[in-house]
Amino acid sequence: MNEETKKVKTTRPPDDVLEKIRGRDTVCVYCGKKMIYPWSKSNIADSAEIEHLNHRKDWDSVGSYIRDGKDVSTIVAYCCHTCNSDRRDQSLLEWFKTPYCTSKNIKYDTVAAFVRDYIDAYEK
């Protein structure tokens, strides 16, 4: 495999990994709202969306994790459209300080345990 092939961007996890994540993330990993699977155009706010826990737009975390044989489910989650849209490309710790998170009581102590593990590993 040449160097260019190794750098192909892969932002969407394989379907089997997404099924594993979906089994784990039965509610939004941030706000705890029950989500709709599959994504629903008629009820977009409650629709489940793939969430990359990393915030760097230039970091191909999924592709590098797949190439390195690491568990992609530790860096990808399902969250509701509303949380995903509000967070955008902010780090989780930055996002927790925003009015959106404050109003919904979203903070380190209230998010899913594996999200806290991610923060401990990559943002602290």
C-alpha positions in Angstrom: 0.0 0.0 0.0 1.5 3.3 -1.0 1.6 6.5 1.2 -1.3 8.2 -0.7 -3.6 5.2 -0.2 -2.9 5.2 3.5 -4.0 8.8 3.8 -7.5 8.3 2.2 -10.0 10.1 4.4 -12.5 7.9 6.1 -14.9 9.8 8.3 -17.8 7.3 8.4 -17.2 4.1 10.4 -18.0 0.7 8.7 -21.6 -0.4 9.1 -20.8 -3.2 11.6 -19.1 -0.6 13.9 -22.1 1.7 13.6 -24.4 -1.1 14.6 -22.2 -1.7 17.7 -22.3 2.0 18.6 -26.1 2.1 18.0 -26.5 -0.7 20.5 -24.6 1.2 23.1 -26.0 4.7 22.3 -29.7 4.2 22.9 -30.1 7.8 24.0 -28.1 11.0 23.1 -24.6 10.6 24.7 -24.8 14.2 25.7 -28.3 15.3 26.7 -29.9 11.8 27.3 -32.8 12.4 24.9 -34.3 9.4 23.2 -33.3 9.5 19.5 -35.0 8.3 16.3 -33.3 5.7 14.2 -33.0 5.9 11.3 -32.6 9.6 10.8 -35.9 11.4 10.3 -36.4 14.4 8.1 -39.8 15.0 9.7 -38.4 15.1 13.2 -34.8 16.3 12.7 -34.2 17.5 16.3 -34.6 14.0 17.7 -32.8 12.2 14.9 -29.7 10.2 15.7 -26.5 11.5 14.1 -23.0 10.2 14.0 -20.8 12.2 16.3 -17.0 12.3 16.1 -15.8 13.1 19.6 -12.7 14.8 18.2 -13.1 18.4 17.2 -10.3 18.9 14.7 -11.7 19.1 11.2 -8.3 18.1 9.7 -7.9 14.9 11.8 -9.0 11.7 10.1 -9.6 9.9 13.4 -11.8 7.2 12.0 -9.4 6.3 9.1 -6.3 6.3 11.3 -8.1 4.2 14.0 -9.2 1.7 11.3 -5.6 1.5 9.9 -4.1 1.1 13.3 -6.6 -1.6 14.3 -8.0 0.5 17.2 -11.7 0.4 18.4 -13.5 3.2 16.5 -16.4 3.0 19.0 -14.2 4.9 21.5 -14.1 8.0 19.4 -17.5 7.9 17.6 -21.0 8.1 19.1 -24.6 8.8 18.3 -26.1 12.0 19.6 -29.2 13.9 18.8 -29.2 16.4 15.9 -29.7 19.3 18.2 -26.5 18.5 20.3 -24.5 17.7 17.2 -25.5 20.9 15.4 -24.8 23.1 18.5 -21.4 21.5 19.2 -20.0 21.9 15.7 -16.2 21.7 15.8 -15.6 22.8 19.4 -13.8 20.6 21.9 -16.1 19.0 24.4 -14.7 20.9 27.3 -15.2 24.2 25.4 -18.7 23.2 24.4 -19.7 22.4 28.0 -19.2 26.1 28.8 -21.7 27.3 26.2 -25.2 28.6 27.0 -26.7 25.5 25.2 -24.9 23.1 27.5 -25.6 25.2 30.6 -29.3 25.4 29.9 -29.5 21.6 29.4 -27.1 20.7 32.3 -24.7 19.0 29.9 -21.3 18.8 31.5 -18.5 16.3 32.2 -20.4 14.6 35.0 -23.6 14.1 33.0 -22.4 12.7 29.6 -21.9 9.0 28.9 -19.1 7.3 30.6 -17.1 6.6 27.4 -17.3 10.3 26.5 -15.7 11.1 29.9 -13.0 8.5 29.1 -12.4 10.2 25.7 -12.1 13.6 27.5 -9.7 12.2 30.0 -7.5 10.7 27.3 -7.5 13.5 24.8 -8.7 16.8 26.2 -7.4 17.1 29.8 
